Structures are given as structure tokens and as C-alpha cells.
Amino acid sequence: MKRFAIMGSGGDAPGMNAAVKKFVDLALMRGIRPFLIQDGLEGLIDGRIREANHADVAGILHRGGCVIGSSRSKRFYDKRWRTVAYEQLQARGIEGLVVLGGDGSFRAMERFHEEFGVSFVGIPTTIDNDIYGTEYCLGVDTALNTVREALDRIYDTASTFGRAFVVEVMGRECGYLAAISALGSGAEICLIPEVDFDYDVAEARLRAQIAAGRRYVLAVVAEGTKQTGSLARWLEKTFSLETRVTVLGHVQRGGAPSSRDRLAGFEFAVYALTRLEEGEAAHVCVYRDGGYDFLPIKEVVSNRYTLDLTHLSMLNFLD
Ligand code: F6P
């Protein structure tokens, strides 16, 4: 009987539990022995690996986070510890891994595969949506809904009080969460790392709007721009608007996964497990053009994601 394991690695995202559950349930159905690696690469090094059955993954679907934990492992950068990790897999006869992670985790797995030939399939998992080759990463829909709800609430108080609000959202160097959230909430301003923000153009537009009766301003800023504070000062100084800053922070990472993320977790897991069964793999399962596909890990980690130009063009305050 084949033995495959699953683990989370890097920042958690809603929907991981759906993937873990489907991986275990489907593996058992197909006569494969499924293993769970606790706490990502750290747990792999320390041998926190256990064989799973249906009971281990019952009642986890609706929960955010990841029941098998995750980590960002510094030790895994060191070949000595990667060797220990390999030995942990060998000792249990585990032939393949499914890794729920982001760019950094996939880079680590590429190295691991090159050195030890460990077969793996990556499932793009991050609220940042910043992985090359896939239009969708697990957890993004839930995070977008969390941000949308927060922005709707801030809109209520901003419009009532006639204030400007600068809301900082996560995303690392990627502006996806900010851009899509700004579109969906009708924000007047959006700052993302991928596009230079033209303060003069924004000033002229806002002045005209304020002259026509606008009483409040909603600005969505991607954390990667590092301009949250300066934008707030600019709004206050330029338009004499009382301005407040809200940093949404890690609330964006948690919460019950949306229906889309539960389904995506299932689908990614089915494709990943099937790919492992087919033989040696060093691939990432990607979602694009309405379906699932695989890209070699090398291609994924050596290219940079780009934002959809249609989305950017809809953000007409960026030009
Ligand atoms: O990559 C996911 C993410 O939530 C980013 O959006 C954010 O910059 C980062 O992780 C935060 O990392 P940590 O959980 O280590 O604070």
C-alpha cells in the first residue's frame, strides 16, 4: 500500500482543513495509507507524523486555521535538518507529500526534491494570492469576505461622521487583496505595491468630489506599500478631513472558510493526491481558465505573479 502525507507550511489560510479532510478520506477510499505531519516542516524534522483515519478529520471542515498546524521553519534552510526530515519520511515509508503552502514553502520543497528526490505536490495556500501560475490560492475568498465586511462597517461610520479612513490590508508585496477589496467596497483610493500612486491626480479628483458634496473618503492600502501612515497624513492635511487608520491585521487570516474555499480545498486535494498516485512529482496544482492543472515547481518558483490587468483598469483612481 502506498503511503502519502499532508502538511501545512507558512501562513495559514481558511480552507486548509477541507483539503486535509479530503486528502485523508480519499486516500483511505483508494487504499492509500494517509499520514498527517503536525506543524509543517518543523514537525517533519521532529518526526511529529501520525497515520490518519476518518475520525482524525471528522468535524474539522467548518473550522478556520489548520488543525494539523503550520510553521515557518528556519531549521529547514540547513541541509543537516533537511536530511533529518528526509530520514523521518524514509523511516515511515512515506513516498509522497502534499504541501499546503505559499511561495517560500514551495522553494523549500523544490530544494528538498532536488536533494532527496522526494515526490510532492503543492497546493497554493495563502490569502495573498501571490503565487505564479494560479489564478486562485486557497483561503483568498474567505479573506476577501472578511475584508469586505470590515470595509462595509467602516463605510457606515465614515459616512456618518464625515471622516476619511485609511484601511490597511495584508498581502505582503502583492496588492491583490487590497485591489479586489477596494473595487468591492467602492473605496475612493487604493494603494498597491504594483502601481505608483499619483497623488496629484487623486487630489484633483477628490477636490472635485468634495466640492460636489462628498463628506467622507475610504482608502484601502496594501501593507506592502508601507504608505498607510503617510496617506493618512496627506488626507488630513490636503483636505482637512479628520482621518482614522484601521489596520485589519491577522483577523484576515482566520474565520470559517467560505463555501468557495471548502470546495477549493476539496478540489485541490483530489487533484494533488491523484497526481501523486500517478508517479514522481515535483509540481504545484494550479487553478486557471476555470479548471485545475499542474505546473513544475521550478516554473512556479522562478516566476512572479502578475495582477489581472482588467482588475487594475477597473481601479480607475490608479491612473
Ligand atoms: O502570507 C500571509 C500573510 O498573512 C501576509 O499577508 C502577511 O504579511 C504575513 O503573512 C504575516 O505574517 P505573520 O503571520 O508571520 O505575522
Residues whose N, C-alpha, C, O or C-beta is under 5 A from the ligand:
A	BS01	F6P	G11 T126 D128 M170 G171 R172
